Amino acid sequence: MPVLRVKLPEFIQKRVEQHYLDISVSRILPLACLVTFGVLVGLVFNTGVGHPYDKIIHVAFYALLTLSIHTLFCCRLRISAIVAFCMGLAGEGVQAFVPHHEASLADAFANGIGVAMVVAAIALIRSEEKQVMRSGPMELDLEGMGLEPLQSEVSSKRSSEK
């Protein structure tokens, strides 16, 4: 899969371990979904606070935002979560001053749920991967399950030669 490497500016390189931003399909896909979702919900559909699915939209948007930040910038999960949640709080703060919008604690809470869902999913996937790596291969009791082990061609040829 092709990867585009973009060198980060010097002032950022001093503060981070990775000096390049690797851009690939797997890193851009969550961002593309986020932009598509935002355009469809924000421009095509006329949603507002009274919309019955407003909180679900907040949860989905901030879940995608957290995933996009985490995959695109390869930063720590807690940094991605904090940045996404702060963006949600800032967005609600800005809505308090914009005409025809209103800030809502329920929206901020829904934003936090979206962030928490992605953090929980990534943490669960990571813990499962660590558990698999730690446990090693499992021995199966095939005879206890009423099955017979397959014999390879080499071992069957050896037994037929004897």
N, C-alpha and C positions, 0 to 999 in steps of 0.2 A: 504494500500500500504506500503510495507516495506521501512524503512528509516534507513540509516546507519549514525551514528553520529561520526564524527572525531573531537577530541579535537585539537584546534589550539595551536601553540607554545606560550609560556609565553610572548615573546616580542611582539607578535601580539595581545594577549589578553589585554595588557595594553592600546592598541590604539583603540580597537573596542568594541562595546557593546555586540555582540554575541561571546561567547567563544567556540562554536562548529560550525562545518561545516556540515550541514545536507545534505546528498546525497540521493536523491530519483530519480525515473524515470523522474518525471516532471522537475527536475533540470539538469539531465544528457542529456535529449533528445536534447535540442538545441546544446549542445556541440558535441554530436554524429553526428548531422546533419552538423555541421560546419566542423568536421574532415572529414566526408565522402565527403562533397562538396570540401574541399581543396585538398583531395587526388585525386578525379576525375578530377578536373580542373588542378591541378598542375602536376600530374604525368601521368595520362592517356591521357588527351587531351593536345596537344602542343599549348598552347595559348601564345600570346605575345602582344606587344603594337599594332601591325597592325591588330589584330583580330577584326572583326566588333562588337563583343559582349564584348569586354574587359571592357568597363565602366559598363555594366550591371553586369558582374562578380564581379567587385570591389564593387558595391552597395550591391549586395546580400551577399558577403563574410563579409563585415563590418557590415551589418545589423545582420547577424547571430552571429558575434563576440560580438557585443554589447548586444544582447539578451542572449548569453551564459554567459558573465561576470555578467550581472544583475541577471540572475536566479541562477547561481551556487554559487555566493558569497553573494547574498542577500544584496548587497550594494545599496546605494542611486543611483537613476537614473542618476543624473549628474556626479557622480563618474564613473559609467559604461561608460557613453558617453565620458568623458574626457580621460579615459584610452584607450578606443577603438580608438578614434581619434588620440591620441598620438602614439599608436602603428602603425597606418596607416602612420603618418608623419615619424616615425622612419623607417618603411619599405621602404618608398620612398627615404629616406636619404641613407639607406644602398644600395639600387639599384644603386645609383649614383657611387658607388665604385666597384660594382660587374661587372665583364666582361659579355658581351652579355645582359646586362640589362641597362635600362635608367630610371632615375627619371623623373616623370611627374607631373606637377601641376594639370593637368586634372585628373590624377589618384587620387591624394590627395583630389581633390574636389569631385570625385565620392565616395571616402571613407567617406567623411563628409556627403554626401547625404544619404548613407546607415545608418550611425549612426543617423542622424536626422530623418529618417523615423521610426526607432524603438522608438526613444524618443517621437515622435509625436503620434505614435500608443499607447504606454503605457500611455502617458498623457491623451489621449482621452478616453481610457478605464477607467482610474481612475476617470476622471471628470464625466463620465456617471454613474459610480458606486456611487459617492458622490451625484449626482443629484437625483438618485433613492432613496438613503437612506434619503435624506433631504425631499423629497416631500411626502413620505408616500403613503398609499394606495389611489387609485383614485376611486371616485364614478362614476359609469356608469349610464347614463340615458337610461335604456333599453326600456322604453316606447317611448321615443323620437326616438329611432332607429327602432321602430315597432316590438319590441320583448317583450315577457312576461317573467318575472322572474320565475325560477323553484321553485317549492315548495318542501320542504323536506318531507320525509315520516312521520316524527313526526308531522309536522304541518298539513299534509293531514289526518292523523289518528285522530288528535284532532278535526278537522272540521267535519269528518265523525261521530264522537261520539256525537256531539252536535245535 
